[in-house]
Amino acid sequence: MGPITTHVLNTAAGAPAVGLQVRLRRKCAETEGGDIEWEMIQESLTDQDGRLKDLSEGLHLQMGEVYELRFDTMSYFKSSGAECFYPFVTVVFIIHDPSSHYHVPLLISPYGYSTYRGS
């Protein structure tokens, strides 16, 4: 298991969000205009339990690094014939303790989402 993991639950269906595309990127620079440049770390689909345990396998975290998890909710809901209001959910977080595990769960429905730092 990598130092960054996620678990996505579809609260409208009361089930894991299976096959949802997730991208993990690391901030590598910020321009004078405030634009952020990102480095792609990994892209994968959630498993049968809605989890991604190996999204960051082999990654060594550094204090102060900023990461982004981007969840493709539009494609996920579209595959089941449902509309959604938020086509993507992006969660950006900072590493405070490189020796810690960062678990970022996401609860989704077609018209809302919630996230938190899990364990």
KAVENQUI-V392406 format. One record per residue. SS is DSSP state (~ for helix, > for strand, _ for the rest). PHI is phi as a letter, one per 40 degrees, with the letter a starting at -180 (* if undefined). BURIAL is b if it has 24 or more other ideal C-beta (glycine too) atoms within 12 Angstrom, else e. Layout:
SS/PHI/BURIAL  SS/PHI/BURIAL
This chain:
_/*/e  _/c/b  _/c/b  >/b/b  >/b/b  >/a/b  >/a/b  >/b/b  >/b/b  >/c/b  _/c/e  _/c/e  _/c/e  _/g/e  >/a/e  >/c/b  _/c/b  _/c/e  _/g/b  _/c/b  >/c/b  >/b/b  >/b/b  >/b/b  >/b/b  >/b/b  >/c/b  >/b/e  >/a/e  >/b/e  _/c/e  _/c/e  _/c/e  _/g/e  _/c/e  >/b/e  >/b/e  >/b/e  >/b/e  >/c/e  >/c/b  >/a/b  >/b/e  >/a/b  >/b/b  _/c/b  _/c/e  _/c/e  _/b/e  _/g/b  >/b/b  >/b/b  _/c/e  _/b/e  _/c/b  _/b/b  _/d/e  _/g/e  _/c/b  _/b/e  _/c/b  _/b/e  _/d/e  _/g/e  _/c/b  >/b/b  >/b/b  >/b/b  >/b/b  >/b/b  >/b/b  _/c/b  ~/c/b  ~/c/e  ~/c/e  ~/c/b  ~/c/b  ~/c/e  ~/c/e  _/b/e  _/g/e  _/b/e  _/c/e  _/a/b  _/c/e  _/b/e  _/c/e  _/a/b  >/b/b  >/b/b  >/b/b  >/b/e  >/a/b  >/b/e  _/c/b  _/c/e  _/b/e  _/c/e  _/c/e  _/c/e  _/c/e  >/b/b  >/b/b  >/b/b  >/c/b  >/b/b  >/b/b  >/b/b  >/a/b  _/d/e  _/b/e  >/a/e  >/a/b  >/a/e  >/a/b  >/a/e  >/c/e  >/c/e  _/b/e
